[in-house]
Amino acid sequence: MRYFVGDCETTGLGGPPAVMACEIALIEVDLDLNVLGEWETLINPGIPIEPKAAELHGITNEMVTAPGVPTIEEALAEILGEEQRAPLTMVAHNAKFDRRFFGPHLNIVNELCTLELARKHMPHAPNHRLGTLREHCNLQVQQEHAAMGDIMIVLDLLRHLVPLTGRSFAQLVGGAAKASMLYIMPFGKHKGTPIAELDVDYRNWLLQQDISPDLRYTLDTLAKAFV
């Protein structure tokens, strides 16, 4: 199994095919979170970059359509070679988002989301945006809204989070597919409130949303307890 921290900058908000990656970065790590290799490249997305996205990350249509800029499939084939379809674990901040872009081209059998880890183990952070967590945890300053800068923050954040969980990186990866109980609401208007004290109607509403496996497991467990 290989382990990669990944991030992509995109042509806009949303996911494929309406929105595509225009820059990717990967850092390969071992189970001790030592860096084994790192790669970054602009990506030709095949569609225009929306003006607001270009303003955020500074990547223009002229940059990604220049000669030699690869598609995401070409870039990942160059980076991983014959191992492109080998099983791997992807670490990302908001892993569901990045998986939409990497997933069609890689054999991602497991993912670890630093956003969900931070929500679970640092519930009282001001918020769980990557830049806020960098400041909150006093991590090294990097170039934000650039794929390589963002994943360097993600890697530093992961190294900060692992001791807080009381588990090793290997154990976190192994348990990523297993939901666990939460006790404090990690986001939203009730952030910081004990989940068991939330109004039943609000808990039922949350169950209709796209929420993390941990939060869904917690709400389902509470619902069964009050039947």
N, C-alpha and C positions, 0 to 999 in steps of 0.2 A: 504494500500500500504506500502511495506517495501522498504528501500533504502539502497543499498550496493555499496561501493567502491570496485572494484575488479581488480585483476591483475594476470597474469599467466606467468611463465617462460616456454619455449617450447623446443622441441627437435631440432629445426632448424628454418629456415625462411619459411614463407608460412602459410598454414592452413591445417586443417584436409582433408583427412586422411593421407596425406604425412607427416604432422607435427602435433604433439600432445602436450598437456600440460604435463609438468613433475613436476610442482609445482604450487599451487594456494594459494591465500590469499584473504580474504574478511573482510571488516569492515562494520558493519551495523551502520547507523547513523539515527538520526531523522531530522526533518525539520529545526532544529537550528544547525545542524551539530555536535551535541553531539554524542560521540561514545557509542553505545549500546552493542556492542559485536565485537570480532575479532577472526579470525580463520586463520590458515595457515597449510599446509601439503604438503609433497612430494606426487607426483602422479605417479603411475605406468602407463606409456604411452602405453605400449604394443608394442613399436617399439624402436630401438636404438636411443640414443642421438647423434647427429652429433658432431664431435670433436670441431668445432669452437663454437658451442653453449655451450658445456661443459666448454670450456675455458672462455667464457663470464660470465656464472652464477655459475660455480663451481659444478654443479650437475652431478654426474656420473651415468653410467648404473648400477653399483653395488649398489648405494644408492637407486635407484628407484625400483630395483628388490628384495630388501631385504624383508624378511617375514613381513607381516603386512602392507606394503605400499599399500594404496587403489587405485582403479581406480578413475577417476574423478566422475563417477556416484555414486560410493560408498561413496566418500568423501562428496559430496553435499547432499546425502541422510542423512548422519550422521549429517551434519551441520544444515540442514533445516528441517529434519524430515517430518512430514505430510504436511508442508507448502512448500515443494520443488516445487510444481506446482502452488503455489499461485502467483498472479501478483506481479512483483517487478520492481523497477527502478535500472539500473546499471549505475554507474559513473566510467569512466576509461579514461586514457590518450591514445588516439587513440582507441576509443570505438569500432570501426568497427573490429579491430584486435582481441580484447579480446572476443567480442561477438561470434566469430567463434568457440571458445572453450567452453564458458559457455552456449551459446544459445541452443544447442541440449538438455541440461539437466535442464534448468530453463525456467520459463515463463516470459521472459524479455519483458515487454510491452512498456518500454520507456528507453531511454539511454541519458546520458549527457556526452559529450566529453570535457574534460579539454583542450585537444589539440586544438580543434576548438574554444573554449572560449578564450584561450590564443592568438591564431592567430587573433581573432577579436578584443580583448580588449587590447592586448599588441603587436601591429603590429611592434614596433620598438625594440623588444627584439632581441638579437644577432641571436638566432634561437629559435625554440619552442620544442626542446628536453627536456625531463623531468629534466635531470641533469643541463642543462643550465638555465632553468627557476628557479630551486631551488637556484642557485647562484644569478641569476638576481634579484630575489625577496627576497634574504637573508633569505631563509627558513632554518629550522633546518636540519642539516646533518643527513642522514639516509644511510643504506646500499643499494647502488644501484645495480640493476640487481639481486635483491632478491625480491620475490613477496611481502612480507610484507613491506620491506623497501620502495619499489616503491609506494605502495598505501598509505603509511604514507605521502610520499611527495605529492602524488596526493591530499590527503585530505587537507594538509596544503595549497597547491596551490589553491584548490577550495575555501577555506576560504579567501584567498587573492583576488581571482578573483570576488567573489560575490559582494563586495562593488564597484568594478570597473564597473560592469554591470549596477548598479543603480536598481537592482531587487533583490528579495529574492531568496533563494534556491528553495522554492516552486514555485515561478513564473518562474524560469529558467527551472525547471522540466516540468511545465505545458506548457511552450512555446517551449520545445525542438523539437517538431515535426513541428513547424511553422518556415519556413525560413524567414530571415530578410536581409535587405540591408547591404552590406559592401561598404566601400568607399576607403580603402587602400588595395593593394595587400598584402596578409599576408605571402607569401612564394615565393620561386623560384628566378629566375634571376631579376625579376621586383619587388621584395619585397620592400614595402614602397612607391611604385608609386601609385598615384590615379588610380583606376581601369578604370574610364571613359577616362583616357588618354592613355590607352594601345592600341596598334595597333589592328585593327579589326580582322586581320588574327590570331593574337595570342589569342584574346578572343574567336574566333571560335574554335581554336585548344583546348583551355581549356575545352570547352563544350563537347569535345569528350573524356575527361579524367574522371577518378573516383575522383570527387571533392565533397566538402561538399555541403549540401543543400543551405546554405547561399550564397556560391560563385556561384552556379548554378543559384539561383534565381536572384542574382545581374546581372550576364551576360545575362540571358534571358530578364531581364527588360531593360538593355541597348540596346540589340538587337532590341527589339520592339520599343524603343524610336527613333531609327535611321532608321526605315522602312519608 
